[in-house]
Amino acid sequence: MLHRYALQGNGLTSVSDATLANTLWIDLLEPTPEEERAVEAQCGIDVPTREEMREIESSNRLYEEDGGVYLTATIVTKLDTDLPQNSQITFILKDGRLITNRYCDPLPFRRFISYAERHAPACSTGPAILAGLVEAIINRVADVIERVSADLDAISAEVFTRPTRRRGGPRDFRAVLERVGQSGELIAKTRESLVSLGRALAFVQQATAINLASDVRARFGTHSRDVIAMSDHASFLGNNVSFILDATLGMINIDQNNILKIFSVVTVFLLPPSVIGAIYGMNFDHIPWAHESWGFMGALGLMIASAVVPYLIFKRRGWL
């Protein structure tokens, strides 16, 4: 799908004119080969293929060619689902115009298009549009980091809070592990996206093929600092995820040990009565108290005492 945007009235407006007279932004969303060739012929560029966009080499993602600057960044998408994904988006700056090639439709793009329709000063040139798109992406990433931080705080409180009967029984550590895993996956993809954005911002500010206005260059500098700050915070959250994961596994081991301890203690309590019962179950004539009227109650009392005495000893020593 091919969209062209020109500055008209209060902001960017989608136009159907195929000429490049006033077009500031050409957006290729899952383009067909015919649309790619049409844009390449009009703008004198070489739009990277989907396979080329996925390459991780810096020279294949960030480069200058024929007076244009090519930037391919990894953007985290589907953040509101259980399976977030990283997708590649290519930004091309040439002749004051921005060309984007993408195979996803992330929320920051839709938000920026809606914003640009009402704010002409923010999208007067191709680099300014790029700065606006990057800002929208950074804001979206910031929202994700805030959400992950809040989720980790809630998980930490659940893991380290002593369970009580009022809370409804034992904690479901399987659900906790699933939440920790989802947070870890999300923060890992977010960090990858921030690293990619940081490299792209550094490259565009040093590019010689384009001239950046002072205000646009200042915006790129601000975005770079924001990316660095959020990368540090994302790294902190990544370490926090590892800590909570280790703590959760430790709590699982503690619960398992407590269960095994209960079985071991019960076995110790029942072993002496079992021995006494086995002795009195033997077929011998000369068994103590065998012919006494109180023999049965005496043996039963001895069994009870043999179970109670170890319990009192364990309790006194603090083993229970």
Residue pairs with C-beta under 8 A, 6 or more apart in sequence:
1 28
1 29
1 30
1 31
1 35
2 26
2 27
2 28
2 29
2 31
2 35
2 38
2 39
3 14
3 26
3 27
3 29
4 14
4 15
4 16
4 17
4 18
4 23
4 25
4 26
4 27
5 12
5 13
5 14
5 15
5 23
5 24
5 25
5 26
5 27
5 113
5 116
5 129
6 12
6 13
6 15
6 17
6 21
6 22
6 23
6 24
7 13
7 22
7 24
7 120
7 123
7 124
8 15
8 22
9 120
10 117
10 118
10 119
10 120
11 116
11 117
11 118
11 119
11 120
11 122
11 123
12 24
12 25
12 113
12 116
12 117
12 120
12 123
12 129
13 117
15 22
15 23
17 23
18 38
18 42
20 42
20 43
20 97
23 97
24 96
24 97
24 98
24 123
24 124
24 125
24 126
24 129
25 97
25 98
25 99
25 100
25 123
25 126
25 129
26 39
26 43
26 97
26 98
26 99
26 100
27 99
27 100
27 102
27 109
28 35
28 36
28 39
28 47
28 99
28 100
28 101
28 102
29 102
29 103
29 105
30 102
30 103
31 39
31 47
31 101
36 47
36 101
39 45
39 47
39 99
40 46
40 47
43 92
43 94
43 95
43 97
43 99
44 66
44 94
45 66
45 68
45 92
45 94
45 99
46 65
46 66
47 90
47 92
47 99
47 101
48 70
48 72
48 90
48 101
50 88
50 103
52 60
53 61
53 72
53 88
53 89
53 90
53 101
54 88
55 61
58 199
60 72
61 70
61 71
61 72
61 73
61 196
61 199
61 200
62 70
62 71
62 72
62 199
62 200
62 203
63 70
64 70
64 207
64 208
64 209
66 94
67 94
67 95
67 209
68 92
68 93
68 94
68 95
68 209
69 92
69 93
69 94
69 203
69 204
69 207
69 209
69 210
70 90
70 91
70 92
71 90
71 91
71 92
71 93
71 200
71 203
71 204
72 88
72 89
72 90
72 91
72 200
73 88
73 89
73 91
73 193
73 196
73 197
73 199
73 200
74 86
74 87
74 88
74 192
74 193
74 196
75 86
75 87
75 88
75 89
75 104
75 106
75 108
75 137
75 193
75 196
76 84
76 85
76 86
76 87
76 141
76 144
76 186
76 189
76 190
76 192
76 193
77 84
77 85
77 86
77 87
77 104
77 106
78 84
78 85
79 107
79 140
79 144
79 186
82 182
84 185
84 186
84 189
85 104
85 189
86 189
86 192
86 193
87 102
87 103
87 104
87 106
88 102
88 103
89 100
89 101
89 102
89 104
90 100
90 101
90 102
91 98
91 99
91 100
91 130
91 133
91 200
92 98
92 99
92 100
92 101
93 99
93 126
93 127
93 130
93 204
93 207
93 209
93 210
94 126
94 209
94 210
95 126
96 125
96 126
96 127
97 126
98 126
98 127
98 129
98 130
100 133
102 109
106 137
106 140
107 140
108 133
108 136
108 137
108 139
108 140
109 133
109 136
111 136
111 140
112 132
112 133
112 135
112 136
115 122
115 132
115 136
116 122
116 123
116 129
116 132
122 128
122 132
123 129
123 132
125 213
125 216
127 204
127 210
127 212
127 213
127 216
128 213
128 216
128 219
130 204
131 216
131 219
131 220
131 223
134 197
134 200
134 201
134 220
134 223
135 219
135 223
137 193
137 197
138 197
138 223
138 226
138 227
138 230
141 190
141 193
141 194
141 230
142 226
142 230
144 186
144 190
145 187
145 190
145 230
145 233
145 234
145 237
148 183
148 186
148 187
148 190
148 237
149 233
149 237
151 179
151 183
152 183
152 237
152 240
152 241
152 244
155 176
155 179
155 180
155 183
155 244
156 240
156 244
156 247
158 171
158 176
159 171
159 176
159 244
159 247
159 248
159 251
160 247
163 169
163 170
163 171
170 255
171 251
173 248
173 251
173 252
173 255
176 248
177 245
177 248
180 241
180 244
180 245
180 248
183 237
183 241
184 238
184 241
184 242
184 245
187 234
187 237
187 238
187 241
188 238
190 234
191 231
191 234
191 235
191 238
194 227
194 230
194 231
194 234
195 231
197 223
197 227
198 224
198 227
198 228
198 231
201 220
201 223
201 224
201 227
202 224
204 210
204 212
204 220
205 212
205 217
205 220
205 221
205 224
212 220
265 314
265 319
265 320
268 310
268 314
269 307
269 310
269 311
270 307
272 303
272 306
272 307
272 310
273 303
273 304
273 306
273 307
275 306
276 299
276 302
276 303
276 306
277 299
277 303
279 287
280 287
280 290
280 299
288 295
289 295
289 298
289 299
292 298
311 320
314 320
